[in-house]
């Protein structure tokens, strides 16, 4: 099935003029980027080290490469939602989705500047954004920590081990997604068009 999908995209890429590809709503570029994002969302379903997931990388990658902002927001968040259907819903979903939406917007700032330093900076900033939003929400909306400044500090302090794993996961998966797409674009130059 995946081989058929790739073969269809391969044929579509080589049989179309670049201007024709951009004039369509669904282009091979959009299909490849969306496929990477959907595949990565499925990676959440396999056993993994806690917080070492591709989710923030999906958001940054989608924001950087999905041209239209509504599409850039919808595809990564929909992929996250689909995997959440299988993993289960929880009471912290709104802050999690807000965090990832902000990482998509961060990725959209990189749209015309996808370079290694920006990818590293986006990974670091995305991890920090997610850490700050979700742990603030844990402090504010759960009974785990007292509603004091000390409670907030404790919430952030207790989450530091998860931050390390999340940051390493973001750096790893961003390397895979951005690097992989870079290599695919070298073979299919028509995918370089926005």
C-alpha positions as CSV (number, residue, x, y, z in Angstrom):
1,X,0.0,0.0,0.0
2,X,2.8,2.4,0.9
3,X,4.7,1.4,-2.2
4,X,1.7,2.1,-4.3
5,X,1.2,5.5,-2.7
6,X,4.9,6.4,-3.3
7,X,4.7,5.1,-6.9
8,X,1.7,7.3,-7.6
9,X,3.4,10.4,-6.2
10,X,6.6,9.5,-8.1
11,X,4.6,9.4,-11.4
12,X,2.7,12.5,-10.5
13,X,5.9,14.5,-9.7
14,X,7.6,13.5,-13.0
15,X,4.5,14.0,-15.2
16,X,3.6,17.5,-14.1
17,X,5.0,20.9,-14.8
18,X,5.9,22.7,-11.6
19,X,3.3,25.5,-12.3
20,X,0.6,22.8,-12.7
21,X,1.5,21.3,-9.3
22,X,1.0,24.6,-7.5
23,X,-2.3,25.3,-9.2
24,X,-3.8,22.2,-7.7
25,X,-5.3,22.1,-4.2
26,X,-3.7,18.7,-3.5
27,X,-0.2,18.5,-4.7
28,X,2.4,15.7,-4.4
29,X,4.3,18.1,-2.1
30,X,1.3,18.3,0.2
31,X,0.7,14.6,0.1
32,X,4.4,13.8,1.0
33,X,4.5,16.3,3.8
34,X,1.1,15.1,5.1
35,X,2.2,11.5,4.8
36,X,5.3,12.2,6.9
37,X,3.1,13.8,9.5
38,X,0.5,11.0,9.6
39,X,3.3,8.4,9.8
40,X,4.9,10.2,12.6
41,X,1.6,10.4,14.5
42,X,1.4,6.6,14.3
43,X,4.8,6.5,15.9
44,X,3.1,7.7,19.1
45,X,1.3,4.3,19.2
46,X,4.4,2.2,19.5
47,X,6.2,1.8,22.8
48,X,8.7,4.6,23.4
49,X,10.6,6.3,26.1
50,X,8.3,8.7,28.0
51,X,8.0,12.1,26.1
52,X,10.4,10.9,23.4
53,X,7.8,11.4,20.7
54,X,7.6,13.0,17.3
55,X,4.6,15.3,18.1
56,X,6.4,18.6,18.6
57,X,8.5,17.8,15.5
58,X,5.3,17.2,13.6
59,X,4.1,20.6,14.6
60,X,7.3,22.4,13.7
61,X,7.7,20.5,10.4
62,X,4.1,21.1,9.4
63,X,4.3,24.8,10.2
64,X,7.5,25.1,8.2
65,X,6.4,23.2,5.1
66,X,2.6,23.3,4.8
67,X,2.2,26.6,2.9
68,X,-1.3,27.8,3.9
69,X,-1.7,28.5,7.6
70,X,-5.1,26.7,8.0
71,X,-3.6,23.6,6.5
72,X,-0.4,24.0,8.5
73,X,-2.5,24.0,11.7
74,X,-5.1,21.4,10.7
75,X,-2.8,18.6,9.4
76,X,-0.5,18.3,12.5
77,X,-3.3,18.8,15.0
78,X,-5.6,16.3,13.2
79,X,-2.7,13.8,13.2
80,X,-2.3,14.3,16.9
81,X,-6.1,14.0,17.4
82,X,-6.2,10.7,15.4
83,X,-3.5,9.2,17.6
84,X,-5.2,10.5,20.7
85,X,-8.3,8.5,19.7
86,X,-6.2,5.3,20.1
87,X,-4.2,6.5,23.2
88,X,-7.2,8.0,25.0
89,X,-8.4,11.4,25.8
90,X,-7.4,13.3,29.0
91,X,-8.1,16.4,30.9
92,X,-5.0,18.2,29.8
93,X,-5.7,18.0,26.0
94,X,-6.6,21.7,25.6
95,X,-3.2,23.0,26.9
96,X,-1.4,20.2,25.0
97,X,-3.1,21.2,21.7
98,X,-2.5,24.9,22.4
99,X,1.2,24.2,22.9
100,X,1.4,22.3,19.7
101,X,-0.6,25.0,17.8
102,X,2.0,27.5,19.0
103,X,4.8,25.2,17.8
104,X,3.0,25.1,14.4
105,X,3.0,28.9,14.3
106,X,6.7,28.9,15.3
107,X,7.4,26.6,12.4
108,X,5.5,28.9,10.0
109,X,8.0,31.7,11.0
110,X,10.7,29.4,9.6
111,X,8.8,28.9,6.3
112,X,11.3,30.7,4.0
113,X,14.3,30.1,6.4
114,X,14.5,26.3,6.8
115,X,18.2,26.0,7.7
116,X,20.0,23.9,10.4
117,X,20.3,26.8,12.9
118,X,16.6,27.6,12.6
119,X,15.7,24.0,13.0
120,X,17.8,23.6,16.1
121,X,16.4,26.9,17.5
122,X,12.9,25.9,16.6
123,X,13.3,22.5,18.3
124,X,14.6,24.2,21.5
125,X,11.9,26.9,21.5
126,X,9.2,24.4,20.7
127,X,10.3,22.2,23.6
128,X,10.4,25.1,25.9
129,X,7.0,26.4,24.8
130,X,5.4,23.0,25.3
131,X,7.1,22.6,28.7
132,X,6.0,26.0,30.0
133,X,2.3,25.7,28.8
134,X,1.6,22.2,29.9
135,X,3.3,22.4,33.3
136,X,1.6,25.7,34.0
137,X,-1.7,24.0,33.2
138,X,-0.9,21.1,35.5
139,X,-0.2,23.6,38.3
140,X,-3.3,25.7,37.5
141,X,-5.9,23.0,36.8
142,X,-5.1,20.0,38.8
143,X,-4.8,19.4,42.6
144,X,-1.2,18.1,42.3
145,X,0.4,21.3,43.4
146,X,-0.7,24.1,45.7
147,X,-1.9,27.3,44.0
148,X,1.1,29.3,45.1
149,X,4.3,30.5,43.4
150,X,6.1,27.7,45.2
151,X,3.6,25.2,43.8
152,X,4.3,26.5,40.3
153,X,8.0,26.2,40.8
154,X,7.5,22.7,42.1
155,X,5.4,21.8,39.1
156,X,8.2,23.0,36.7
157,X,10.9,21.3,38.8
158,X,9.2,17.9,38.9
159,X,8.8,18.1,35.1
160,X,12.4,18.7,34.3
161,X,13.2,15.0,33.6
162,X,10.4,14.9,31.1
163,X,11.7,18.1,29.5
164,X,15.0,16.4,28.8
165,X,13.4,13.4,27.1
166,X,11.0,15.7,25.1
167,X,13.9,17.9,24.0
168,X,15.9,14.9,22.8
169,X,12.9,13.6,21.0
170,X,12.3,16.9,19.3
171,X,15.9,17.2,18.2
172,X,15.9,13.6,16.9
173,X,12.6,13.7,15.0
174,X,13.2,17.2,13.6
175,X,16.5,15.9,12.2
176,X,14.7,12.9,10.7
177,X,11.7,15.0,9.2
178,X,13.6,18.0,8.0
179,X,16.6,16.0,6.9
180,X,14.5,13.4,5.2
181,X,12.4,15.9,3.3
182,X,15.6,17.7,2.3
183,X,16.9,14.5,0.8
184,X,13.6,13.8,-1.0
185,X,13.7,17.3,-2.5
186,X,17.2,16.7,-3.9
187,X,15.8,13.8,-5.9
188,X,12.5,15.5,-6.8
189,X,13.4,19.2,-7.4
190,X,9.8,20.1,-8.1
191,X,9.0,19.6,-4.4
192,X,11.1,22.6,-3.6
193,X,8.4,24.9,-4.8
194,X,6.2,26.3,-2.0
